[in-house]
Amino acid sequence: MIRIAILEHEKETKEIVFLLARVFRQNDWVFRHYFKASELARKMKEESYQIFIFDEMFRSPRMESVFVHDNPDAVFIYLCEDPLVTRGNDDRERIFYLGKNSLAAGLDSISQRLVSQSSQNDHYTLVYDGTHVNIPYQEIFYVEKIEKMVWFHTRKGVFHKRMNMSDLEKLFSPYGFLRVHVSYLVNRKHIRSWHKEDVELVTGDLVPLSRAQKRRLRQEKDVPVSGERV
């Protein structure tokens, strides 16, 4: 179940919910509408959300601390008059800035990413030292192939198993993982910024970005071009 919190005016919320119904037509989802940030903060003590949709007026250091920082696995959408100006240099892959006057087109352009990144509470199961370990996709930062072994870098620690990287890519891609290098898969939700030769994660880790994979991802419009988010 994908849970969505909307902190907006009632009129805008009605349009948002109508458009979200198209995005999540094949998913189970539910939304809650709030007029005040304090109401949402209190409710968060009882239930968690995978997506937060805020009016740009709520983009502030205090809101960043209370909501964005304290919900590292959630996706945030800010509705703005001018998305480029409001976004500034924010390159985090789980933060989206959409124009209020082109909301339908904006949501449509990120629909696939919303579905994949919001479904990461599903679990990936691996056998490690004879024990079955269930790891939510959202807790996996990146996957690394070293010789014949695949290493999973997660919040629970580092695990490894012997398997094919291409098979893993097919399994992980629907959950928002990107093949940035022949030996690396990264969870785009945890990408802080893109650089010329590597990708920086929220953990501070730098994952190599190969030219071939960068070219392919650009063609698929999955990476920024000329410093702009695609």
Solvent accessible surface area in square Angstrom, and as a share of the most:
residue,aa,sasa,rsa
1,M,125,0.56
2,I,10,0.05
3,R,76,0.28
4,I,0,0.00
5,A,0,0.00
6,I,0,0.00
7,L,0,0.00
8,E,8,0.04
9,H,98,0.44
10,E,95,0.43
11,K,166,0.70
12,E,53,0.24
13,T,8,0.04
14,K,134,0.57
15,E,85,0.38
16,I,1,0.01
17,V,31,0.18
18,F,135,0.56
19,L,10,0.05
20,L,0,0.00
21,A,47,0.37
22,R,124,0.45
23,V,20,0.12
24,F,1,0.00
25,R,180,0.66
26,Q,166,0.74
27,N,49,0.25
28,D,103,0.53
29,W,58,0.20
30,V,42,0.24
31,F,73,0.31
32,R,84,0.31
33,H,53,0.24
34,Y,20,0.08
35,F,123,0.51
36,K,124,0.53
37,A,20,0.16
38,S,58,0.37
39,E,59,0.27
40,L,0,0.00
41,A,33,0.26
42,R,144,0.52
43,K,64,0.27
44,M,46,0.21
45,K,175,0.74
46,E,131,0.59
47,E,35,0.16
48,S,74,0.48
49,Y,10,0.04
50,Q,28,0.12
51,I,0,0.00
52,F,0,0.00
53,I,2,0.01
54,F,1,0.01
55,D,4,0.02
56,E,45,0.20
57,M,116,0.52
58,F,38,0.16
59,R,97,0.35
60,S,42,0.27
61,P,119,0.75
62,R,175,0.64
63,M,12,0.06
64,E,52,0.23
65,S,60,0.39
66,V,51,0.29
67,F,2,0.01
68,V,1,0.01
69,H,135,0.60
70,D,90,0.47
71,N,27,0.14
72,P,58,0.36
73,D,28,0.15
74,A,3,0.02
75,V,0,0.00
76,F,1,0.00
77,I,1,0.01
78,Y,3,0.01
79,L,3,0.02
80,C,0,0.00
81,E,112,0.50
82,D,67,0.35
83,P,37,0.23
84,L,109,0.54
85,V,114,0.65
86,T,23,0.14
87,R,27,0.10
88,G,42,0.40
89,N,149,0.76
90,D,18,0.09
91,D,48,0.25
92,R,55,0.20
93,E,2,0.01
94,R,18,0.06
95,I,0,0.00
96,F,3,0.01
97,Y,22,0.08
98,L,13,0.07
99,G,11,0.10
100,K,54,0.23
101,N,141,0.72
102,S,62,0.40
103,L,9,0.04
104,A,44,0.34
105,A,68,0.53
106,G,13,0.13
107,L,4,0.02
108,D,100,0.52
109,S,86,0.56
110,I,15,0.08
111,S,29,0.18
112,Q,151,0.67
113,R,26,0.09
114,L,0,0.00
115,V,41,0.24
116,S,12,0.08
117,Q,0,0.00
118,S,1,0.01
119,S,22,0.14
120,Q,0,0.00
121,N,57,0.29
122,D,65,0.33
123,H,107,0.48
124,Y,16,0.06
125,T,64,0.37
126,L,3,0.01
127,V,80,0.46
128,Y,55,0.21
129,D,130,0.67
130,G,71,0.68
131,T,82,0.48
132,H,128,0.57
133,V,25,0.15
134,N,77,0.40
135,I,0,0.00
136,P,16,0.10
137,Y,9,0.03
138,Q,34,0.15
139,E,36,0.16
140,I,0,0.00
141,F,25,0.10
142,Y,23,0.09
143,V,0,0.00
144,E,28,0.13
145,K,49,0.21
146,I,83,0.42
147,E,159,0.72
148,K,131,0.55
149,M,62,0.28
150,V,0,0.00
151,W,79,0.28
152,F,0,0.00
153,H,38,0.17
154,T,12,0.07
155,R,97,0.36
156,K,112,0.47
157,G,29,0.28
158,V,73,0.42
159,F,25,0.10
160,H,58,0.26
161,K,56,0.24
162,R,162,0.59
163,M,47,0.21
164,N,80,0.41
165,M,10,0.05
166,S,56,0.36
167,D,80,0.42
168,L,0,0.00
169,E,39,0.17
170,K,156,0.66
171,L,80,0.40
172,F,0,0.00
173,S,51,0.33
174,P,85,0.53
175,Y,45,0.17
176,G,6,0.06
177,F,5,0.02
178,L,17,0.08
179,R,26,0.10
180,V,0,0.00
181,H,46,0.21
182,V,99,0.57
183,S,28,0.18
184,Y,34,0.13
185,L,0,0.00
186,V,0,0.00
187,N,0,0.00
188,R,7,0.02
189,K,5,0.02
190,H,2,0.01
191,I,0,0.00
192,R,100,0.36
193,S,18,0.11
194,W,35,0.12
195,H,79,0.35
196,K,161,0.68
197,E,122,0.55
198,D,35,0.18
199,V,0,0.00
200,E,38,0.17
201,L,0,0.00
202,V,54,0.31
203,T,64,0.37
204,G,43,0.41
205,D,59,0.31
206,L,108,0.54
207,V,1,0.01
208,P,50,0.31
209,L,10,0.05
210,S,30,0.19
211,R,195,0.71
212,A,60,0.47
213,Q,30,0.13
214,K,39,0.17
215,R,139,0.51
216,R,78,0.28
217,L,2,0.01
218,R,95,0.35
219,Q,137,0.61
220,E,94,0.42
221,K,143,0.60
222,D,33,0.17
223,V,2,0.01
224,P,20,0.13
225,V,64,0.37
226,S,101,0.65
227,G,67,0.64
228,E,86,0.38
229,R,43,0.16
230,V,68,0.39
